[in-house]
Amino acid sequence: QVQLVESGGGMMQSGGSLRLSCVASGVTASSDDMSWVRQAPGKGPESVSSTTSGDNRYYAESVKGHFTISRDNDRNTLYQQMNSLKPEDTALHYCARTTKWGDFDLWGRGTQVTVSS
């Protein structure tokens, strides 16, 4: 079964840290471009970080310097380390496989991150 399963979300005070994980099954995440996409209440989805199969990494301006995307190919797992969390980071965070056109063709169910001030 092809799926992405996220975990690691939770409730955190401003300034705290969380690490999100996304385990891929039925696909080889190491050979795909992968992204973290978040959707805050009442807003559209926002791609915040991505990594290519060649390990090039990209970040939205809103998270540069405080989010880090990485992957463990042996575990077929994608991570997002989130430091210095802010209330505006509150969102449902999804991992998604990224096509060469920059859109997403496989999504997980998401993990909720809530940051209080």
C-alpha positions in Angstrom: 0.0 0.0 0.0 1.4 3.4 -1.0 1.2 5.9 1.8 2.8 8.6 3.8 2.3 8.7 7.5 3.2 11.8 9.6 3.8 12.0 13.3 5.4 14.3 15.8 3.0 17.2 16.0 1.6 18.5 19.3 1.0 21.6 21.4 4.0 23.8 22.2 4.7 27.2 23.7 6.2 29.9 21.6 10.0 29.3 21.3 9.8 25.6 21.7 10.9 22.8 19.2 9.2 19.9 17.5 10.4 17.3 15.1 8.0 16.0 12.5 8.5 12.6 10.9 6.9 11.1 7.7 7.3 7.4 7.1 6.9 6.4 3.4 5.7 2.9 2.5 5.1 1.5 -0.9 7.3 4.2 -2.4 11.0 4.8 -2.2 11.2 8.3 -0.7 14.9 8.6 -1.3 14.4 8.7 -5.1 11.6 11.3 -4.9 11.5 15.0 -4.3 9.6 15.5 -1.0 8.0 18.5 0.7 6.4 19.6 3.9 3.2 21.6 3.3 1.2 23.3 6.0 -2.3 24.6 6.1 -3.4 27.1 8.8 -7.0 27.6 9.8 -8.8 29.7 7.2 -5.8 29.7 4.9 -4.6 27.9 1.8 -1.8 25.3 1.8 1.8 26.7 2.0 4.8 24.7 0.9 7.4 25.4 3.6 10.3 23.1 2.8 11.4 20.7 0.2 14.2 18.3 -0.6 15.2 16.8 -3.9 16.5 13.3 -4.5 19.9 15.0 -4.9 19.6 16.5 -1.4 19.0 20.1 -2.5 16.9 21.8 0.0 14.5 24.8 -0.3 12.6 26.8 2.3 9.9 29.4 2.4 11.0 32.8 3.6 8.6 32.4 6.6 10.6 29.4 8.0 14.2 30.0 6.8 16.6 29.7 9.7 14.2 27.9 12.0 12.9 24.8 10.1 15.3 22.1 8.7 14.2 19.4 6.3 16.1 16.1 6.2 15.6 12.5 5.3 16.9 9.1 6.4 17.0 6.9 3.3 17.6 3.7 5.3 14.4 4.3 7.2 12.5 5.7 4.2 11.6 8.7 6.5 11.4 12.4 6.0 11.8 14.8 8.9 11.2 18.4 9.6 13.0 19.9 12.7 11.1 23.0 13.8 12.9 25.4 16.2 11.9 28.7 17.7 8.2 28.0 17.1 5.8 30.9 16.7 2.0 31.0 17.0 1.9 31.6 13.2 3.4 28.1 12.8 0.1 26.7 14.0 -1.2 24.5 11.2 -1.9 21.0 10.0 1.5 19.9 8.6 1.6 17.4 5.7 4.4 15.6 3.9 3.9 15.3 0.2 5.7 13.8 -2.8 6.6 16.5 -5.1 6.4 16.2 -8.9 8.9 17.7 -11.3 6.4 20.4 -12.0 6.3 21.5 -8.4 2.9 20.2 -7.4 2.1 17.2 -5.2 0.8 13.8 -6.2 0.9 11.9 -2.8 -0.1 13.3 0.6 -0.1 12.0 4.1 -3.0 12.8 6.5 -1.1 15.5 8.3 -0.1 16.1 11.9 -1.4 19.1 13.9 1.1 21.6 15.3 -0.3 24.2 17.7 1.9 26.9 19.2 0.6 29.2 22.0 2.1 32.5 22.8 
